[in-house]
Amino acid sequence: MCAVDGFPNGHTPHTPAPGTLVVDTSRADRVGEFRGTAGPYWSLRPVCGGQEWEAAPENVRPVDRIERLRAENARRNARSEGRLL
């Protein structure tokens, strides 16, 4: 079993490790950071900070390489601009 991006074998519904970047397919493929569970839902946080949202685990998938790169760049840009994360 290979844990790629926090998902065993690259698949859900296994709960990812906190801090894992994931994509919420129910919100136009919005990338978020897994924060934990809230009942049957997963709590996700925007990469550049902001209000958390809840997503059904079946609507969440691991980020691909390009999505990860974009998210990490966005996070670095936000930090360099002094925005709170």
Secondary structure, DSSP 8 states (H G I E B T S, - for coil): --EETTEETT-SSS---TT-EEEEGGGTTEEEEEEEEETTEEEEEETTS---EEE-GGGEEE--HHHHHHHHHHHHHHHHTT---
